Amino acid sequence: MTSATRGIGKSVHSPDQAAFCELMVGARKAAGLTQQALALRLKKPQSFIAKYEGGERRLDVVEFIAVARALSADPLKLMAALLSGSAKGKSRGAKRGA
């Protein structure tokens, strides 16, 4: 493992991951979709949605963009909301001076 990756935790249960899950649930609800309806748009099982919303699995970047598009949401705006901390008021600033 390189020193550049040592500071990144592997837990799917981090506060940042929880904020991401909350953001994605909020985006789905704002779009007026159930998990089942979103799953149909993505041609995935409903459990796919439940697992990433519940923090049981992570979305990679390509999956995140596909989900955002299925929600008719701008992926850049979703990411900006996460980074700015407006996802449930959590602070998302990057750590400085590492």
C-alpha positions as CSV (number, residue, x, y, z in Angstrom):
1,M,0.0,0.0,0.0
2,T,1.4,3.4,-0.9
3,S,1.6,6.2,1.7
4,A,-0.9,8.2,-0.4
5,T,-3.7,5.7,0.3
6,R,-3.0,5.0,3.9
7,G,-5.2,7.8,5.2
8,I,-8.3,6.6,3.3
9,G,-10.5,4.3,5.5
10,K,-12.1,1.3,3.9
11,S,-15.2,1.3,6.1
12,V,-18.6,1.7,4.4
13,H,-19.9,3.1,7.7
14,S,-18.0,6.4,7.8
15,P,-19.7,9.7,8.4
16,D,-18.9,10.8,4.8
17,Q,-20.5,7.6,3.4
18,A,-23.6,8.2,5.6
19,A,-23.9,11.7,4.3
20,F,-23.6,10.4,0.7
21,C,-26.4,7.8,1.4
22,E,-28.6,10.6,2.8
23,L,-27.9,12.7,-0.2
24,M,-28.9,9.9,-2.6
25,V,-32.1,9.1,-0.7
26,G,-33.0,12.8,-0.7
27,A,-32.4,13.1,-4.4
28,R,-34.5,10.1,-5.2
29,K,-37.4,11.4,-3.0
30,A,-37.1,14.9,-4.5
31,A,-37.5,13.2,-7.9
32,G,-40.7,11.6,-6.6
33,L,-39.5,8.1,-7.2
34,T,-39.7,4.9,-5.1
35,Q,-36.7,2.6,-5.0
36,Q,-38.6,0.3,-7.3
37,A,-39.3,3.0,-9.9
38,L,-35.6,4.1,-9.9
39,A,-34.5,0.4,-10.2
40,L,-36.8,0.0,-13.2
41,R,-35.2,3.1,-14.9
42,L,-31.7,1.7,-14.2
43,K,-32.7,-1.9,-15.2
44,K,-31.4,-3.1,-11.8
45,P,-33.1,-5.0,-9.0
46,Q,-34.7,-2.9,-6.2
47,S,-32.1,-4.3,-3.9
48,F,-29.4,-2.5,-5.8
49,I,-31.0,0.8,-4.7
50,A,-31.6,-0.4,-1.2
51,K,-28.0,-1.5,-0.7
52,Y,-26.4,1.8,-1.7
53,E,-29.0,3.9,0.1
54,G,-28.5,1.9,3.2
55,G,-24.7,2.0,3.0
56,E,-24.3,-1.7,2.4
57,R,-22.5,-1.1,-0.9
58,R,-20.8,1.9,-2.5
59,L,-21.4,3.4,-5.9
60,D,-18.5,3.9,-8.2
61,V,-18.3,7.1,-10.3
62,V,-19.9,5.6,-13.4
63,E,-22.8,4.1,-11.3
64,F,-23.3,7.5,-9.5
65,I,-23.6,9.3,-12.8
66,A,-26.1,6.7,-14.1
67,V,-28.2,7.1,-11.0
68,A,-28.1,10.9,-11.1
69,R,-29.2,10.8,-14.8
70,A,-32.0,8.4,-13.9
71,L,-33.1,10.8,-11.3
72,S,-32.9,13.7,-13.8
73,A,-30.4,15.3,-11.5
74,D,-27.2,17.0,-12.3
75,P,-24.4,14.8,-10.9
76,L,-22.1,17.8,-10.4
77,K,-24.8,19.6,-8.3
78,L,-25.2,16.5,-6.2
79,M,-21.5,16.2,-5.6
80,A,-21.3,20.0,-4.9
81,A,-24.0,19.5,-2.3
82,L,-22.1,16.7,-0.7
83,L,-18.8,18.6,-0.7
84,S,-20.4,21.8,0.7
85,G,-22.0,20.0,3.5
86,S,-25.6,20.9,2.5
87,A,-26.4,17.1,2.6
88,K,-28.1,17.1,6.0
89,G,-25.9,19.9,7.2
90,K,-22.8,17.8,7.6
91,S,-19.4,19.3,7.1
92,R,-17.7,17.8,4.0
93,G,-14.5,19.8,3.9
94,A,-11.3,18.0,3.0
95,K,-8.6,17.7,5.7
96,R,-5.8,20.1,5.2
97,G,-2.1,19.7,6.0
98,A,-1.7,16.0,5.8
